[in-house]
């Protein structure tokens, strides 16, 4: 009898530890950050080491204060580096957990939010924007502009902008920095900012104003970068019944385990926020002293925190943005979370411009992403975007590769140069 009890006890203990081991293995299998050496995924560590030298070269020339770089392949992070300084006195080195203003790298997340609502039947790609924002029900197109007093003439548009056109930047909604003498003057006169702001404004107010202003071209007639995704953010709010930040948290960032990628953060995290720079006439960078009445350089942690700019408002870390990219590379899923159906995720990085010419080099544009055609240095099918503060990312589905480099220089003239050199190093390491 004692022997039987002893054997039973041993069996229970074995079962207990087997369950614990099984649970531990499950936890490892769904660990959100997985790591490998470059060699384990067919890349060269020695070649990737050139990235640090590349960034140091630009830091020494005072063209950038530095950069945080992350590379992942086959679902694993294989390279990370933090080079340079977050402050002009060079006392605070860049860290992986530093918060970077993502600016237009917000657009892909808001575009995913819209596509989720399409899947849910709450939006249709061909819906007129006026269905969600009444001022867009009757739109006009700019004809003539008078720079003396910013007055203009316009005529009724032949069609109404659609949700799909907002996603592809073919709706005709302008940015002020694209043709500042005209677009910039009209937006400034109506107090509409290009970037996220610290002022007590809302995108509901801004989107309503934009619907009353003239479009720069007929809807669907051409590709023009503009406040389309800011308007789309308001469409997401109306269609979902939630504020844009709450919707993105509930349906994108929290399901993916993203902790620090949001529109605004507590004041206490100001010290974690990177210092933004600007390039002077001498070609060298210095901290931005002032961004004008609309902008406060610390807007993510100070100010009213009410303006959820769908085109420029999010701030975050390289690792947190990586989780979003990995979900897109996985056709809309990460671990147990699925934020899009595979067919929807794939549709987003297919060229949707049809016969419309993409004016910024080769390739085309999908729903929220530039899509490479393979005619330049970028391999075919790579999809990507960047931000006004010199952040950039790309996703290469054919090589299962994700690259993120975060810098903080407003509209740096060196972005294309360093991005091209970075890509050359990375593809040379394959």
N, C-alpha and C positions, 0 to 999 in steps of 0.2 A: 504493500500500500504506500509506504514511504517512497519507494523507488518510483512508483507511478506519479506521485505528487511532484517529485524532484524533476522527472522528465517533462511533466506538464509545465512546471515553472520555467525550465530552460526554453521550452518551446515558446512561451509567452514573451520571455525576454528577447529571444531571437526575432519574433514577430515585431516587437516594439522597435528594435533597432533597424529592422528592415524597412519599416514604415518611415522612420526618421531619415534613413538614407535615401529612400524614394522621394520624400518631400524635399530633401536637400538637393538632389539631382534635378528635380523639377524647378527649384528656385534658380539653379545655375543655368538651366536651359532657357529661362526667360529673363536672364539678367539683361538689363537694357543696354549696358555698355560691355561689349566684348572686345578683346584685344588680341593681336597677333603680331609677330614680327613681319616685316615686309617680305622676307624670304619665304615665309610660310604661305604667302599668297602669290608668289611668283614675281616679286619686285625686289629691287636692290636698295639696301640700307645706305650704302655708300653714295648712290645717286641721289637719294632723297635728302641726304645730309647737305646737299648743295642749296636747299631751300633756306637754311639758316644763313648761309653765306650770302645768298641773294638779298634777303631782307636786311642783313647787316650792312650791305653795300649802300642801300637806300637810306638807312639810318645815318651812316657816316656822311653821306652827301646832304643830309638834312632835308630829304625829300619826303620821308615818312618818319614818324616817331617810332614806328615798329609795327609788328603784326603778330596775331595769334593764328596759327595755321593748324588745320586738322585734315587728315586724309584717312578714308576708310575704304577697304576693299573686301568684297565677299562678306559683308555684314560685320566686319571687325575693324576697329580703329588700329591703323598700322603706323601712324605718324602723328605726333603733336609737337609743336614748338611755340615758345613765347619769346619773342625777340623785341628788344627796345624798351621804351619807357612810357608810362602813362602821364608823366608830368614834365614840364619844361626844365625843371631843375635836375631831372634824371635821378630821382630818389626812390621812385615807385616803379619797379619793373612790371611789365605786362605779365598777367597771370591767366591761366585757363578759365578762372572763374570771374574774370572781369566782364562787366556789362558793356556791350557795344550797341550804339544806336544803329539798328538794322536798316532804317529808312525804307527804301523800296523793296527790300527783302521781306517786307510785310505782305506785299502783293500776292505771292504764291499762297500764303495761308488764308487770306481773305477769299482768294479764288477757289480754294478747296472748300471753304465754308459755303460759298454759293453753289458749288457742284453737289455738295451734300444735300442742300435744299432741293436741287433738281431731282436727285435720287428719291427724296422723300415726297416728291410731288407738290412741294410748296412753291417752287419756281419752275419756269419753263425758259429755255434758252431764247426762244423767240418772243417771249413776253415783252411788251413795250415797257420801258422804264417808267412811263407815266402811270402804269398800273400801281406802282409802289410809291412814287414821288409825284404828286399831282402837277407840279410845275413843269414836268417833262412831258405832259400830255400834248402840248402844242409847242414845238420848238422852232427856232429860227436860225438862219445861217448868216454869219457876218458878211457884209458887202464892202463897206468903206469905213475907215477909221480916221478920226481927226486927232492927231497928237497934241494939238493945242489945248484941248479941254477933255480928251479921252471920250468924246462922243462918237457915235457910230451909226451906221444904217444897216438894216438887216432885212431879209425876206423869209417868208415861211419855208421851212424845210419840206422836201418832197416826201419824207418819211420820218417816223419817230424812232429814236435810238432804242435798241433792244438790249437785253441782258447779255446776249452773246457778244454784242459790239462793245459793251463795257469790259468784258473779259479779254477781248482781243485788242483793245485800244483803237478801235475803228469807229467809235461813237461820235467823235468830234469835240469832246470836252477837253479844253486846253490845260496846260501847265503854264504858269507865269514865266518860268525861266526858259521856256521854249518860245522864242520871239518876244523878249521882254518889252520892247517898245509898244507892242500891241496887246498881246495876251497878258503880259505883266501889268500893264497900265489898267486894263479892264478889271482884272481880279483885285488889284490893290484898291481901286476906287470903290469896289464892293466889299472890301475887307475879307477877302478869301485867301487864306495862306496856301502855299505849295506844300509845306511840311507840317508835321504835328506841332501843336502850339501849347504854351503854358496858360494861355488866356481862357477865361470861362466861356468857351464856345462849345457847340455841339455839331456833329456832322449832319444832324437833322436840319439845322439852320443853314449850314453851308450848301447842302445838296439842294435845298429849296431855292436858294439864290442862284445856283448854277443852272437850274432849269429855266430860270427867267432870263439868263444871259444867252447871247448867241453862240451857237456851235461854230467852230472854225471851218468845218467842211460838212458836206452832206453825210448823214449817217451811212456807214458802210462804204464810203467812197475811197478812203485812204487810211493808212496807219499813221497815227500821230500820238506820241506819248503825252499823257495828260492826267487829269484828276479823275479818270474813269473808275479806278479802283476805290477811290474815296466815295464816289457815288454808289458803287457796288456795295460798299460796306453799309451804307444806309439802306439799300435794298435788302441786304441780309437781315438787318434789324427789323424791318417792317414784315418781311416774310416769315421770320422766326418768332417774332414777338419778344425778342431779347435784345439787350444792348450788345454791341459788337464784341466787346471784351468778354462779357459773360458767355456769349455763344461760343467763341473760340476756345475759351477755357474748358467748357463743358464737353465740347464735341471734337476738339483737336488736341490741345496741349495736355490736359489732364489724362485722357485715355492713353496718350503716348508716354506718360511718365515725365513730361517736360516740366521742370520746376521754375526755371528763370527765363521765360520768353513771354513778355506781356507788354501792354501799352504803358502802364505806369507802375512804379515801385514805391515803397515807403521812403520817406526822407532819410531814414537811417542808412539806406544803401547808396547814398550819394558818394561815399568814399570808394565804393566798388565800381562806380561809373567811370569809364575812361574819359580822359580829357580830349575834346575835339580840337583839331587844328585846321589851319587854312594856309594855302600856299601864297607867299608874297610875290611881289614883282621881281625879286631876286631869285625866284625858283625854290626858295627854302621855306620850311613850315614854321609856324608859330601858333600858340594857342589862340583860338577865336576870342577876341575881346567882346564882341557884341554881334548879335545876329539880327538886329532890328527890332521894331516894336512887337512883331508877331512871335519872335523866337527867344527863348531862354535856353542857353546851352545845357542846362540841367533839367529841361522839361520832363524827362522821365521820372524824376524824383521830387520836383518842386512845382509849384503852381496849382492851377485849378484841377488838373487831371480829369477833364471832362471831354476832351476832343479826341475821339477814337479814329484817327486817320487810317483808313483802310489802305492807303497807298504809301504811308511813310511812318506809321506811329509806333512800331514795336521795337523793343530793346531786349537784348538777351546775350547768352554766352554761346561760344562755338559748339560746345557739347550739346546744348539744348537744341540748337538749330539742326545739328546733325541728326537728332532723333526724328525730326520732321522729314529731313531728306531721306533717311533710311526707310521710313514708312512709304514715301513716294517710290523709291527704288524697288520696294517690295510689293508694288502694285496696290498700295493703300493699306497695308497692314504692318504691324510691328508686335511681335509676341502674340498675345491673345487679343490684341485690339485691332479692329478694322475700321478705318475712318472713311474709306471709299471702296466701292466695288472695283475689282481689277479692271474691268472694261472702262470705267469712268476715269480711273487714275491714268490709264494708257491714253485715253482721249485727250487728257489735259496737255500732254507733251507731244501731240501731233500738230503739224502746221495747220492752222484754221483760216489762213488768209486767202486761200484759193488764188484768184488772179491779182489780188492786191500786192503791191511791191512792199517788201520790208526795207525801209530806208537806212537802217543802221548796219550796213554790211550784208553778208550773205545769210542765208537761212530764212526762217519765218518765225511766226509767233503762234503759240497754242493758247490755252486758257490759263494765262498767268505766267507763262514761261517763254523765253526765247528758245527756239529749236534749231539746232545746227544742221545744215545740209551736207556737211562734209567737204565743202568747196574751199574752206579756209584751213587754218591750222587746227581748228577744233574738229574732232572726229564726228562723223554723222550720228545723228540721233541724240547727241548730248543736249540736255536742257538745263537752263541756267537763268540767273539774273543777278543784279548787283544793287547797291544802295548809294545814295548821294554822299555818304560819309566814307566811301571807298571800301565798303564791304562787298564780298563776292562769293558766289558758290556755283558749282556745277555738278550735275549728276550724269554719269555715263552708264547707261543701261547695258551696253554691249560688253563693257569691261567690269561691270558691277563695282563702279568706282564713284566715290563722293569726295569732293574737294571743297573746303571752306577756308577762306582767308579773310580775317577781320582786321581792318585798319580804321583809323578815325581822322581822315582829312577830308574836309568838305570839297567835293568836286575836284579832286586832285587831277592835274594834267598828266600824271604819270601812270594812271590806272591801266590803260590799255597796254602800255609797255611792260609793266610788272606782271600783269596777268598773262601776257603772251610768254614771257620768260618762265613764269611759274609752270605753265602748262607744258612747255618744252622739257623742263626738268622732270616733271611727273611722268609724262609719256615715255621719256628716255629711260625711266627706271623700270618700266614694264619688262 
